[in-house]
Amino acid sequence: MTGRPDKSRVKTETVFLNEASEVARRTFRLDLLRGSMQGFVETSLLTFSLLVAIRVFQAPDMLKAILPGAYPAGLLISPLTIIIGSKLGWSAGRICSLFSFLAGLSMVGAISVKALPAFVICIFFVAVFLAQTIPLLTTIYASNYAENERGSRYATTMLFSALIAAGFSYGGGRLLDFDIEHYQVLFVVPALALFVNVFAFKAMPDVAIRPEQSPSSVHDFKEAFRNRVFCLILTGWMFQGFGQIMTVPIRIEYLANDRYGINATNEQIGLIVGAVPFLTYIGSTKIWGYCFDRWNFIVLRVATNVISMISIFTIFFTSSLLVIAIGMGLFGVALSGGRLIWMLWVVQLAPLRNLSTYMSINTFTTGVRGAMAPFVAYWLVGKSDPMVVGWIAAAIIAIGICVMLPFRGQFQRPTG
């Protein structure tokens, strides 16, 4: 025994590390493209679809609630997507590519129709199809990125997405002020972006779906209730997310509906609701990514929720556009951290072989609260006003913080 390293073993390990590094680089480049295109799509779904429903179609409240609830409703069926994908033996990128194509076709439909019900249906399906990619993206990140780089790499993708969204929000708002009937021209951009993402997903390195080989939806829920910590953290997330999502459509309603006395222009709404939060989102994204790779995620999640509560009080308790813009800036900071943590926290808790299952449960519960919250918010605002919605939303977020805080000791800070 000489004590010398086995040269063949060292060579094999070096080749493996080089291959892993190349997979990470390729995934990252394609995800930057995907994330950039996502900025166009997200702005059209979060801001412009609701603005068009209010000002072009004069949609009733319950029909408007369908639009912000569509994406979360899509998350409800994401476990089924995982099940079918695993049985077909398709890679995560191939499935995401298919759903991006279907979302693009639905966006073309939204451009083509003239009636409110048809417009709402088309936007609904854009969001539902897009939602199917979320748990699959997490699987791709977990498989192709090293543990100590996931947060920073995904944060960079978020940064590019937010930069595009900020510019598109402002430019789109100006176009709608010029002639709001031009909304159909505006929606051509996200349609093209979705078709670009068909390529981006398809070209990503293959990642097999392994949700306990071929799980059923019953198995998914059993998996959640077996893991007490995971189940209770999901409960805390349920409260926090419900409170936050309640306020999202009401922000646009508060600014756009002349019932509340502000009646901002489309350009102002695009700037305040879109550009401002996305710019602060950009400014804070890399910081959140750095923190996620090094800090306890429970503490980070509580921090994002405290910022979110402050933004709610800032937005709904004034009629000053400047103060509302400051509140929306704070919302962008909270959104940046919350979204990154939501996308990656399951990786810290679930074994890799069960990651798709755990993430499906996470996305399903997100879908439940996200589909319900806009209807509750519009029902409340119909009975009262946005200020009352703000108070109730902040109280619900506070309950979620109380549920989640006791578990901060369950997770050690990541190493590396």
C-alpha positions, 0 to 999 in steps of 0.5 A: 500500500503506497498511499498514492491516489488511484489515478483512474478513480481521480480521472473518473471523478474529474470527468464526472465533475466536468460533466456536471458543471457543463449540465449546470451551465447549459441549464442555466443559459437556457433558463435565463432565456426562459426566465426572460420570456417569462417576464412578458408572460407574467406581466400580461397575466398579472397586470394587463389581463385584469386591466383589460377586463376592468376597462375594456370589458367592464367585467363583473367582480366574480368574473374578474376574480377568475383571472388572478385565480387561474394560475393557482387553479392550474397548480391544483392539477400539477400532481396529475401532470407529474403522475402522467409524465412519469408513466409516459417516461417523458423528461421534465423539459419535454413536458414543460415544452408541451405546456408552453406550446399549449399556453402559446396557442391559448394566448393566440386565442385571447388575441383573436376573441372579442367577447369577455367570456371567451377572453377570460377562458383563453387567459385562464388556460394560458395560466393553467398550462403555464402552472404545470411547469412549476414543480417540473422546474424545481426537479430540473434545478435540483438535478442539474444544479449543485446544492450551494448554487441553486439559490444564486442561479435561480435568483439570476434567472428571476432578475432577468425575468423581472427586468423584462417585466418592468420594461414591458409593464411601463411600455404596455401601459403607455400603449393602452393609454394611447388606445386601449383597444390595442390590447390585442397587439400587446398580447402578441408579445407574450404569445411569441415569448411562450413559443420561444420557451417551447425551444428553451424547455426542449433544449434543457438537459434531460431530467427524469421524473421520479415521484416514487416511480408512479405515485397516485394523488392519494400517495401524494397526500399520505407523503405530506401527512407522514412528514409532520414538519413538512405538513405544518410548514405547509399550513403556515404557508397556507395562511401567509400565501392566502393573505398575500394573494388576496391583495394582488387583484385589489391593488389594480382594482384600487387604482383602476376603478373610479369607485375608489377615487384614484382612477389612475391612467394605464401608464401610471398603473403599469408603472406603479403595479408593474415597473416599480415592484419589478425594479425592486424585485430586481434589486433584491433578487441576488440578495435573497439568493445569497441569503437562501444559500446560507441562512435558515429559510424559515427566518427568511420567509418570515422576513418576506412576510413582515415586508409584505405586511408593511407594503399592504398598510402602505398601499391601501391606507392612502390615495397618494400615488407616490406612497402607493408606489413606495408600498408596491416597491416593498411588495416587489422586495417581498415577492422576490424573496418569497418566490425564490424561497417557495421555489426552492425550500422543498429541496431542503426537506425532501429526498431527491427521489421524492422531490417531485412528489413533495413539490406537487403537494406544495404546488397543490396547496398553493393552488388551493389558496390561490384559487380561493383568495381572489374570490374572497377578496372581491367578495370582501371589497364588494361588502366594504372597501380595499382598506378592510381587505388590507387589514384582514389580509395582514391578520391572516399573514400574521397567523401564518408567521406564528404557525411557521416560526416554531420550526426555525430550529428544524433547519440548519443553515446550508453549508457551502 
